[in-house]
Amino acid sequence: MKFETAAIHAGHEPDPAYGAVMPPIYQTSTFAFLGFDKPGEFDYTRSGNPTRKALEQCLAALEGGTDAFVFATGMAATATIMQHFSAGDHLIVHDDLYGGTYRLLTSVVAEKGIDIDFVNLRDIDAVAAAVQPSTKAIWIETPTNPLMNLVDLREIADFAKVRNIITICDNTFLSPYFQRPLELGIDIVMHSTTKYINGHSDVVGGALITGRADLAERIRFLQNATGSAQAPFECFLVLRGVKTLAVRMEYHNTNALKIAHYLEAHPKIAQVLHPGLESHPQHELAKSQATGFGGTFSFRIKGGQAEARTFLEALKLFVLAESLGGVESLIEQPFTMTHVSMPEDVRRSIGITEDLIRVSVGIEHADDLIADLEQALGQM
Ligand SMILES: Cc1ncc(COP(=O)(O)O)c(C=O)c1O
């Protein structure tokens, strides 16, 4: 099946009970045994549920994996896979990543005695220098939130494979429609399905997807043992959202590129960080490992906090809000919003400063979005 078809059909057939075309919401905590000592396919919703299974099978097909597991949030997915590691293990983590992941790793995971080194994964020599005998995993985010830096997935996967190090890639920004890390050699893909996969800003959710039987078995165990799985109603909503992923991503991509070009030519904009622009230092890598650039990117205004406030308060169509990947356009200042959980010196050292604005371009008409930006920039 091609991607568009799999997004609609993979993981479920019309329901065997009444022929419902959409998988019903199996809103039950428990399932009757078929007889004494005879459980059916499902026995208890923490361990498995038909609505969840439909979503998990669909996501596995879209990422090109064999198994997918869905969680209450993206952070629950990350927290669950972190349970695979124990005190004394060493993790190499991209030094440029979502603030919530940074907080979990530094304030929860590291507290358990797991050693974490934040490394620039764009520099393979730096990665090689960071490896220790106890290194168990490399955590990648690409493109990064919010700086839009890329990691060469093939290079890191090849490097890790020969050293028996697990690679995990947060693929939230591009979704499997544009980037499939498992096909490039990565072991586990992580998603905040809150974003593009659901696509309607009405659910929080997460996913882990793998093609490795050993890791699938371990994640299945951890999902059940920690009780972090997504509830049936939310699974139903994400499954509904993912059916339109292909058409939404095409539109997000086109709109975001139009807006990036518009901003790049604007006299009040200092820099546009968008991998689809030729000015992006990793534009060629973007084209070689993904088939599109997504709908989220960042830019720097000329000025500081006062100008950022004036600009953001003047916007009428773009909603000032955290999150991304919904059909509506959202805008935010990472320095005071999504990345505030990173210490200020770390934010500044990697370039998350007051002038940086992140935009999640929705699927409204691009002309309306550009008109809104134009009037707001005019007030700066
Ligand atoms: C790249 C990335 N990864 C992970 C997360 C965490 O996901 P959630 O908010 O669903 O827990 C986010 C949330 O913004 C994100 O942008």
Ligand as a Chemical Component Dictionary entry (heavy atoms), coordinates in Angstrom:
data_LIG
# 
_chem_comp.id                   LIG 
_chem_comp.type                 NON-POLYMER 
_chem_comp.pdbx_formal_charge   0 
_chem_comp.three_letter_code    LIG 
# 
loop_
_chem_comp_atom.comp_id 
_chem_comp_atom.atom_id 
_chem_comp_atom.alt_atom_id 
_chem_comp_atom.type_symbol 
_chem_comp_atom.charge 
_chem_comp_atom.model_Cartn_x 
_chem_comp_atom.model_Cartn_y 
_chem_comp_atom.model_Cartn_z 
_chem_comp_atom.pdbx_ordinal 
LIG C1 C1 C 0 9.731 17.552 19.148 1  
LIG C2 C2 C 0 8.860 17.221 20.319 2  
LIG N1 N1 N 0 9.046 16.072 20.970 3  
LIG C3 C3 C 0 8.293 15.740 22.038 4  
LIG C4 C4 C 0 7.300 16.573 22.516 5  
LIG C5 C5 C 0 6.505 16.176 23.728 6  
LIG O1 O1 O 0 5.232 15.725 23.366 7  
LIG P1 P1 P 0 3.923 15.883 24.261 8  
LIG O2 O2 O 0 3.690 17.351 24.457 9  
LIG O3 O3 O 0 2.856 15.196 23.451 10 
LIG O4 O4 O 0 4.178 15.202 25.558 11 
LIG C6 C6 C 0 7.073 17.783 21.862 12 
LIG C7 C7 C 0 6.035 18.703 22.368 13 
LIG O5 O5 O 0 6.015 19.878 22.021 14 
LIG C8 C8 C 0 7.866 18.121 20.742 15 
LIG O6 O6 O 0 7.707 19.272 20.071 16 
# 
loop_
_chem_comp_bond.comp_id 
_chem_comp_bond.atom_id_1 
_chem_comp_bond.atom_id_2 
_chem_comp_bond.value_order 
_chem_comp_bond.pdbx_ordinal 
LIG C1 C2 SING 1  
LIG C2 N1 SING 2  
LIG C2 C8 DOUB 3  
LIG N1 C3 DOUB 4  
LIG C3 C4 SING 5  
LIG C4 C5 SING 6  
LIG C4 C6 DOUB 7  
LIG C5 O1 SING 8  
LIG O1 P1 SING 9  
LIG P1 O2 DOUB 10 
LIG P1 O3 SING 11 
LIG P1 O4 SING 12 
LIG C6 C7 SING 13 
LIG C6 C8 SING 14 
LIG C7 O5 DOUB 15 
LIG C8 O6 SING 16 
# 
